[in-house]
Amino acid sequence: MSTPTITTTGLTKRFGDFTAVDALSITVPPGVIFAFLGANGSGKSTTIRMLIGLLRPTAGAITVNGIDVIREPRRVRDRIGYMGQKVSLYQGLTIRENVEFYAGLYGLAPAALTARWSALRERFGLAQVELEKPESLPAGIRQRAGLALATLHQPPVLFLDEPTAGVDVESRGLFWDVIQDEAARGVTVFVTTHFLEEVDYCDWVSFIDAGKLVADATPEDLRHRFSLGYRIEVELPAAAREAGARRLRGLGLAGLASSDAGFTGRTAQLDGPTLAALDALAVDIPEARIHIHQPPMTDVFRRVLGAEPSP
Amino acid sequence: MSEPRIRLRQLRKRFGARVALDGIDLDVDDRRVVGVVGPDGAGKTTLLRALAGLLEIEADQALVLGHDLRGDVTALKAAIGYVPQSFSLHRELSVIENLRFTARLHRLSEASFRRRAEALLGRTLLTPFVDRVAGALSGGMKQKLAVANALLPEPALLVLDEPTAGVDVVARGEILAILRETAARALVVTSTSYLDEAAMVDDLVYLDHGRVVASGTPEALRQHVPREVYRLWGPNARAIARTARGLAGVADARAAGRFARVEVERAAARDVAVRLRALPGAPVTLLEHVAPDMESMLRFYASA
């Protein structure tokens, strides 16, 4: 197994007698998109600030990309890209000037910068605005510039604190395309979000509440534990009902029942064989319409937080 | 109390050389929740600020609650609750002091201040935090306080600019429930970038480049989208999405957990669906055809 890119062990931060982060232990393997979630005030931003060496923990250990962050907080910052909730663009400088400023900090040579920036400018749709100052741009465009800047030096680890907050659906799609492409190249992405449907864009999700880890699993596993599972609905024409019913009974769906249009049933985990069987049914009965109702992550997390009872 | 009503004809707003609103036509006649959506820079915030009487505007007609936005808006402002995008209450004052401050501005009697504050604090679950300074509240609590504060004078029009941005799912649910209740007695106009919120409003106004591109119920706008949406279930959804993105006729493709969600132009849908079944190197176990959703609606108008 490869060495994890990020590990924390017993990570704790107290402010006076308030414990913001309480013995947090997480492990993030390389190339993984790691969603770090929690309610407002749960300790997310405090954790990120410790992970990137901006805040010294009260106790515990942190390793990021092989660096002991507590011992060498400065060294870690060269190896990561960071985008905060308030994008750190200098007002008064144009977007282009901000890029040049950051390139200087990262030690990017002018030729490398030119090539890299022209690719990023294209990808993030910033060509029209690169000569404008951030304060005159809408928040969503500033966020795009912020993400472009965080990836300017092609860091192996990205920390993104609510990159998609206040960003329109088009840009959010773009951000997740970028994040998934970066992960495919082996970049490890540590990301927070309040758009819970975005959890499904990630490989792993950790959820903290009052500084403590309350869930730590794949999105699919959380869905399995905190929902009634997938509801499968198959619409069938009258002539094909009997044949369809026989096939569906073979799938072992829970609570299989006939409906006005056909049949509905539930399955806790939608595995490959079930999907393949549904596909075979659709191929053999071309009039069949298959609808898979996936429990929304919003409901899953209401249950994780105890705002709604678990099944 | 004036009737909730908005009537705008060719409302325009310039900031220097930049045209923020470029001829907005809008009619809202009933108490309801109106959602303002659109891409970044579309003019959402400017429109909301104009409705709240905070901007000098030009227009052929600009009536809000019977007041002309082009004239003296002092009386209008008294009838409006406004929640701006960034927290703008007094951070150094406590929760109750912020509310009291607003009550004074609106010249509420002590008795009605107490009655309304108690109800709003209870409704927003902020009662245990009345003495905490606003700056020390969590993001979700700050927004709930901002909403409570805007509702304190019982406005006929409540205007909110992304009130739930960056707010956790539980606090977000609470704020939405409050907006729904408020719509029983006032007009609520709110911008949002959450898909589920855009789906739950009574009417949507889609803005782009400072104009109303589309308006109607979420359902009507959704049905208007000339796209088909497929979910491609398979062992490697990210590979499916990457490969699908390269096909002609595919408007958008993204892996979301077990499946790749692919939007296809309706005119090409039949052909593209066949090709989606046989993506090289990215096997598809099941191709599920789903109805266009809010995401496809917002994306469609952004590209239209």
HADDOCK unambig.tbl for C-alpha pairs under 7 A between the chains (distance, minus, plus):
assign (segid A and resid 39 and name CA) (segid B and resid 168 and name CA) 4.91 0.50 0.50
assign (segid A and resid 40 and name CA) (segid B and resid 138 and name CA) 5.55 0.50 0.50
assign (segid A and resid 40 and name CA) (segid B and resid 139 and name CA) 5.47 0.50 0.50
assign (segid A and resid 40 and name CA) (segid B and resid 140 and name CA) 5.84 0.50 0.50
assign (segid A and resid 40 and name CA) (segid B and resid 167 and name CA) 6.53 0.50 0.50
assign (segid A and resid 40 and name CA) (segid B and resid 168 and name CA) 5.76 0.50 0.50
assign (segid A and resid 41 and name CA) (segid B and resid 138 and name CA) 5.03 0.50 0.50
assign (segid A and resid 138 and name CA) (segid B and resid 40 and name CA) 6.02 0.50 0.50
assign (segid A and resid 138 and name CA) (segid B and resid 41 and name CA) 5.17 0.50 0.50
assign (segid A and resid 140 and name CA) (segid B and resid 40 and name CA) 5.30 0.50 0.50
assign (segid A and resid 141 and name CA) (segid B and resid 40 and name CA) 6.86 0.50 0.50
assign (segid A and resid 165 and name CA) (segid B and resid 165 and name CA) 6.12 0.50 0.50
assign (segid A and resid 165 and name CA) (segid B and resid 166 and name CA) 5.77 0.50 0.50
assign (segid A and resid 166 and name CA) (segid B and resid 165 and name CA) 5.90 0.50 0.50
assign (segid A and resid 166 and name CA) (segid B and resid 193 and name CA) 6.58 0.50 0.50
assign (segid A and resid 167 and name CA) (segid B and resid 40 and name CA) 6.69 0.50 0.50
assign (segid A and resid 167 and name CA) (segid B and resid 193 and name CA) 6.96 0.50 0.50
assign (segid A and resid 168 and name CA) (segid B and resid 39 and name CA) 5.20 0.50 0.50
assign (segid A and resid 168 and name CA) (segid B and resid 40 and name CA) 5.78 0.50 0.50
assign (segid A and resid 168 and name CA) (segid B and resid 193 and name CA) 5.91 0.50 0.50
assign (segid A and resid 169 and name CA) (segid B and resid 298 and name CA) 6.87 0.50 0.50
assign (segid A and resid 169 and name CA) (segid B and resid 299 and name CA) 6.70 0.50 0.50
assign (segid A and resid 170 and name CA) (segid B and resid 299 and name CA) 5.99 0.50 0.50
assign (segid A and resid 177 and name CA) (segid B and resid 254 and name CA) 7.00 0.50 0.50
assign (segid A and resid 194 and name CA) (segid B and resid 166 and name CA) 5.96 0.50 0.50
assign (segid A and resid 194 and name CA) (segid B and resid 167 and name CA) 6.67 0.50 0.50
assign (segid A and resid 194 and name CA) (segid B and resid 168 and name CA) 5.87 0.50 0.50
assign (segid A and resid 200 and name CA) (segid B and resid 256 and name CA) 4.75 0.50 0.50
assign (segid A and resid 200 and name CA) (segid B and resid 257 and name CA) 4.59 0.50 0.50
assign (segid A and resid 201 and name CA) (segid B and resid 255 and name CA) 6.35 0.50 0.50
assign (segid A and resid 201 and name CA) (segid B and resid 256 and name CA) 4.76 0.50 0.50
assign (segid A and resid 201 and name CA) (segid B and resid 257 and name CA) 5.91 0.50 0.50
assign (segid A and resid 275 and name CA) (segid B and resid 285 and name CA) 6.27 0.50 0.50
assign (segid A and resid 275 and name CA) (segid B and resid 286 and name CA) 5.97 0.50 0.50
assign (segid A and resid 276 and name CA) (segid B and resid 285 and name CA) 5.56 0.50 0.50
assign (segid A and resid 276 and name CA) (segid B and resid 286 and name CA) 6.46 0.50 0.50
assign (segid A and resid 279 and name CA) (segid B and resid 285 and name CA) 6.82 0.50 0.50
assign (segid A and resid 279 and name CA) (segid B and resid 286 and name CA) 5.09 0.50 0.50
assign (segid A and resid 290 and name CA) (segid B and resid 288 and name CA) 6.44 0.50 0.50
assign (segid A and resid 291 and name CA) (segid B and resid 288 and name CA) 6.79 0.50 0.50
assign (segid A and resid 298 and name CA) (segid B and resid 169 and name CA) 6.88 0.50 0.50
assign (segid A and resid 302 and name CA) (segid B and resid 170 and name CA) 6.73 0.50 0.50
